[in-house]
Amino acid sequence: MGDIVRKNRSSMARLNPWLSVRTEFFISPIILQNQSAQLRESTLSTELKTTVLNQTHRQMGARMVDFGGYDMPVNYGSQIEEHHAVRRACGVFDVSHMGVIDVIGVDTEVYLRYLLANDVARLNRVGAGQYSLLLNDSGGVLDDLILYKLRTDRYRIVVNCGNKDSDLAWMQLQAKKFDVQLSARPDLGILALQGPKAAEILEEMEPSGWAEAAKLKRFQMTSLEGCSVARTGYTGEDGFEIICPNDKIERLWCELIEHGAVAAGLGARDTLRLEAGYCLWGHEMDQNTSPIVANLSWTIQMREGRDFIGRTAIESALQLGVRQHLVGLVLEGKGVIRDGCEVQTESVSGVVTSGSYSPTIEASIALARIPINIPAGSKVQVVIRGRSVDAQVTKPAFVSNGKNILLT
């Protein structure tokens, strides 16, 4: 394990030769304020669940926190350097706290077409993946998820950590009318390899099948060495999410770091997804928020003749329109925008759903729900600790493939 620690520090040093490991402890305000995560500095206890890599993280010097009931690494020294590693080269995250659910049976496709807002009938080949939403009857978002077509009668769904038990219960309730079986897969873990050099790292690994996986197109999955490898991610960079048996996770983690990936914690993962403008459940969306307000209409397939849970409510919202929309904010004054901050406009106030310092843009940014008549380019004020600070309204995305898209 000492070799892996040295390799990880060596990879970080190549990105920044002046980096002194463990000199900076910046934690995303989103994580700090996420009440659903109940984040706190933690020592290992029987109260917290752990992933297979828990002791590995600790031996690597990770700062561990309680995230959704799991003892997870928030950083391994410098969250900002881990963020830059993913934007400039490659990082690897342990996201084994997320839930994996397999659906199998003769009615699987019919069931999923009813269960989810997106239409799995559009997945015309084995290995295809899709981002989708799990809605309730009122059109609120119970969770967002990714699913993959393993066979014509078998799909794999990856859901958020904090919702995996309630998601499974909801899915089982809806499954009573269909010939399907659902099974949670706690025997599987997930690693996310993210960054512009992610494919290069896979190409260098043995056996040669990893190089073939590096050729996958976006939202495609293949099987390799007992693992499922998909070209997906949550950072706004190229990358892969690897689902594999728990007994193979540690070896794979070490191999990825040996080939140049930098171990990255959940703090960097949050600032990366915020820069990319990706929604986070419990912030931009929840069971009381329409996906239309969260700018997620593109995930809803209103194909004629297909009924799905929440369709009636979505049709009504589309017909009547919504009063708010999700936008980006860039702070023009001093301070850091945090979720929950009031956004003052010329009419009705809005609210920040996610906010943090952006290491790439080097400014405080946020996603916010504000009145729909306020477009990008407008000026608003964000209330930070009782002060009204000017902010620019932008499109709800800031960085793509390592580049500041606000400048384009």
C-alpha positions, -999 to +999 in steps of 0.1 A: +000+000+000+030+023+006+038+021-031+002+032-040+004+062-016+037+072-032+024+067-067-007+088-060+015+117-046+038+113-075+009+117-100-003+148-081+032+163-081+035+159-119+004+180-122+017+206-098+055+203-089+050+228-061+023+209-044+029+200-008+005+172+000-020+177+028-015+215+030-050+224+018-084+212+031-110+229+010-144+211+012-172+219-011-199+240+007-225+217-011-212+187+008-209+206+041-245+218+039-261+187+025-284+177+053-294+145+035-258+135+037-255+145+074-218+152+068-195+153+097-158+145+104-158+108+112-138+081+128-146+046+118-176+033+138-202+006+137-228+032+129-214+039+095-214+016+065-182+012+046-171+003+011-145-024+004-119+003+000-124+019+034-091+008+049-073+016+017-086+052+018-074+055+054-040+042+046-037+067+018-044+095+043-079+103+032-100+127+052-131+106+059-166+119+065-201+106+070-218+108+036-253+094+035-244+069+063-212+058+046-177+064+058-163+080+026-132+100+015-138+137+010-102+143-001-067+129+002-050+162+010-059+189-015-095+189-029-086+216-054-056+197-067-078+166-071-103+187-090-076+199-113-062+164-118-096+153-132-099+184-155-063+181-167-054+144-166-073+117-148-087+109-114-104+079-099-133+079-074-147+052-052-184+055-056-193+021-043-218+037-018-242+041-048-268+014-053-269-012-081-302-029-089-308-056-115-341-061-132-348-094-150-379-111-165-400-114-195-418-080-188-386-061-180-389-036-209-426-031-205-421-025-168-393+000-172-412+019-199-439+024-173-416+030-143-392+056-158-396+090-176-372+082-204-381+054-228-359+022-226-374+012-260-349+036-275-320+013-263-317-007-295-287-028-286-272-047-257-247-025-238-266+007-245-271+031-215-295+058-207-299+086-181-335+087-167-357+098-138-378+079-113-410+101-109-438+099-084-475+103-094-473+141-090-444+144-114-417+150-087-383+133-089-378+104-066-343+099-080-322+103-111-304+072-124-285+055-152-296+021-166-279-003-190-293-030-212-275-062-203-298-085-223-332-081-239-347-093-206-322-079-181-312-043-172-289-028-146-298+004-128-274+026-108-291+049-082-280+074-057-267+063-023-292+081-001-322+069-021-313+033-029-335+017-002-365+039-010-360+035-047-360-003-044-391-003-023-409+020-049-397-002-078-409-034-061-443-018-054-447-009-091-434-043-102-464-062-087-483-059-120-454-073-141-434-105-145-401-092-133-377-097-104-356-070-088-324-076-068-301-052-051-264-059-057-244-051-026-218-076-039-208-050-066-187-019-062-182+011-085-151+030-095-153+062-116-122+069-138-126+105-150-106+129-171-091+136-205-065+108-200-089+082-188-089+063-221-051+064-222-049+047-188-073+019-198-054+014-230-022+007-210-038-018-187-035-056-190-052-076-203-057-061-238-095-061-233-092-029-213-079-012-245-110-023-263-132-008-235-114+025-241-130+026-275-165+026-262-188+054-273-206+077-248-233+058-228-221+024-240-212-006-218-191-037-223-182-066-200-146-073-191-128-095-165-161-099-147-167-062-146-191-039-165-173-009-181-194+021-193-183+054-208-202+076-185-195+100-156-205+129-134-177+154-139-181+170-173-150+151-186-145+120-206-144+089-184-156+055-175-176+040-146-166+004-138-189-019-119-172-050-106-174-076-078-162-064-044-133-089-043-118-072-074-122-036-064-090-031-044-068-046-071-084-025-098-081+007-077-044+001-072-038-007-109-055+025-120-034+045-097-002+027-108-011+037-144-014+073-135-049+080-121-050+103-090-072+092-061-100+118-058-126+123-030-162+133-030-154+169-025-138+172-059-166+152-074-191+177-062-172+208-075-167+190-108-203+182-113-213+218-103-190+233-129-205+209-155-240+220-145-252+185-135-281+183-112-278+168-078-308+151-062-319+169-031-307+202-045-318+209-081-345+182-080-364+163-054-398+146-049-415+180-049-397+195-078-408+190-114-380+180-138-392+208-161-381+233-135-348+215-132-342+218-169-345+180-173-373+179-198-349+163-223-350+131-201-387+127-205-400+109-236-436+118-243-441+092-270-477+089-279-493+058-264-467+052-237-480+056-202-455+062-174-457+072-138-461+110-135-471+115-171-504+132-164-486+157-140-459+163-166-484+170-194-502+195-172-469+213-163-460+215-200-494+228-209-496+254-181-459+263-181-437+268-150-428+299-131-391+291-125-361+278-143-326+266-134-298+290-143-262+295-135-247+323-114-212+338-113-205+360-083-190+394-092-181+404-057-163+387-028-177+356-010-188+321-017-223+313-028-239+285-008-270+265-014-300+280+002-289+316-004-316+340-015-314+354-051-329+389-053-344+399-086-365+428-098-396+407-092-398+375-071-368+362-053-352+328-062-330+304-043-295+289-048-298+251-052-260+244-053-231+268-048-193+266-043-160+280-054-150+269-089-113+259-091-114+260-129-131+294-133-115+308-101-148+324-090-178+315-069-205+298-090-240+284-084-271+268-098-303+286-088-340+286-094-352+320-104-383+335-122-384+322-158-386+357-172-350+364-162-326+353-189-289+347-191-270+380-191-291+395-164-278+409-131-291+397-098-280+399-062-272+369-040-276+374-002-244+361+015-243+364+053-267+393+051-249+411+023-264+415-012-236+407-037-239+412-075-240+381-097-242+375-134-270+351-147-255+325-171-266+293-187-266+264-161-232+250-171-198+265-167-171+240-178-170+214-205-141+191-213-118+212-192-127+245-208-145+276-194-175+277-217-186+311-203-158+326-225-172+311-257 
